[in-house]
Each structure stands twice: as C-alpha cells, then as structure tokens.
C-alpha cells in the first residue's frame, strides 16, 4: 500500500526558508511522478512543483520559480521542497502526491503533472504559515 508522509511545515516570517519532506513507502517510485500541491483556505488545490522519478525532470508553477526547488533522494524514497524567500501568500497546507507514469512518459511535456486529478496517492498535508 502506497503511503506518503509529509513533514517540515511550520510558522515562519516573510523572507525565511523551509524545507518540506515527503517520505514515500509501499513500492519503488522510480516510475512515478511526484508532485507538491498547496491548498489555501477556501481555495482549490494548486500545483507547486513536480519531479519525474524516471529521469528527474522537474517543473514549477510560475509563482514559485526561482524560489522553490523540488528534489529527490532515491535511496530514501523521499522528495523535498526547498522553499526560499517565503511570502505570506505561500501560506497553505502543502500536499505531496504520486502517480504512476504512463509507458509513453518520454513523450509527455514537463507540464504534464500539474493537474491534481492526475494523482492517485496523496499525503495528509503539512501546514505552512508565513507571517508578514
């Protein structure tokens, strides 16, 4: 059974940094796409970043480009989201998600993993609050 467990959220001030972790278990995720999404109160879940387990290709929402970095540690089956220069508008619950890549993954654009409906597996979320 696939399990995703996020950690690393907290309360920080604007301009600070946080690193979120997502520990995955239940199978090897080399053929999966892993994503980070956020959900602010009263809003829909939004894409933040994704990384393909097959080749490490990453993709970011425009709002976080240059500030956030997604990475993976395949030995630990863990992905990370390094968040720098945090802004109050980054305040949300952050979710880790995973989905099996299709056989034609090489033909897919890096932006393919931006829809939350694509993902079958989700963590419970970790809250990030950025004060001004």
N, C-alpha and C positions, 0 to 999 in steps of 0.2 A: 504494500500500500504506500502510495506516494505521500510524503509529509514534508511540508515546508514550514520552517520556523524562523520568523524574523526577530531581530533584536537590534539594539543600538539607538532607539529613539530617545527623545528627551526634550527638555526645555533649554533653549539657548537664546542668545541675543543676536540681533541682526549683525551679519558680518562674520559670525562664528562658523565653525565646521562641525560636521557629524559624519560618522561612518556607520551605515546600516549593514547588517549581515543577514543572509538568508541561508540557513543550513538545510540542505535537501537530503532526504533519505528515502529508501524504498526501492531504488533502482539506480543505475548509472545514467547520468544525464548528458552523456556525450552527444546524443542525437536529439536533444531538446533545445528549444528556445526558452530562455529565462527572461522574465521582464520585471520591472518595477513600475508600479502604478501608485497614484495618490488619490485620495478622496477627501475633499474638504467638506465641512458640514453643509448639508443641503444641496450638495453638488454631485454630479455624476463622477464615476471613476475615470481618471485621466492617465494617459500614458506618460511615463517619465523616461524610461530607457530600457533597452533590451540587449541581449547578447546571445549569439548562437553558440551552442555547445560544440558544433561540428568544426567551426573554423575561427571562433572568437570574434566574428564581426559584430560590432555594436552600432546602436542607433539611438539618437536622443531627440526628445522634444525640443523645439526651438527655445522654449522658456528656460531650459537648464543647460543648453550648450555652453561650453566654456566654464561652467561652474560645477557640474556633477560629472562623475566618472563611474561607469559600471565596469566591474572586473570579476574574474572568477579564479578560484583555486580548485582545480580539478581533483587534486589529491584529497582535499577536504570536502568535496561536493558542496561547495559554498560559493555564493556570489555576494558581491559587495556593492554598495552605492556610496561612494565618497562624495559628500555634499559640502562644497565650499561657498563662501560669500552668501550665506543663507539670508533670505529675505522674509519679512512677515508673511508674504503671500505664498511662501513654501509650506506654511502651516497646514498639516493634514495628517491623516492616517496613511501610512505607506505600506503597500502590499507587495509581496513577492508572488510571482506566478510562473507556471511552467506548462509547456505543451510540447508534444512530440512533433518534431519537424517532419514534413512530408518527404517522400523519396526524391522529389524534384527540388529540394531546398536550394540547390545551386542556382536555379533559375529565378528564385524569388528575390525581389528587391530588399534591401536592408530595412525598409519601412514596413515590411510585411507584418511584423509583430506588434503593431501599435493598437490593435483593437482588443479590448478586454474580452470580448465574446469569443476570441480565438482560443483562450487558455482554459484548460481543463482543471488545473490544480492551482490552489491558492493557499497562502498562509493566512494567519489570523490578524496580521497587521501590527505595526508599531507606530506609536504616535510621535509626531514631531511638532513641536510648538516653537515658533520663532517670535520673540518679543522685539518690539521696536525701541 
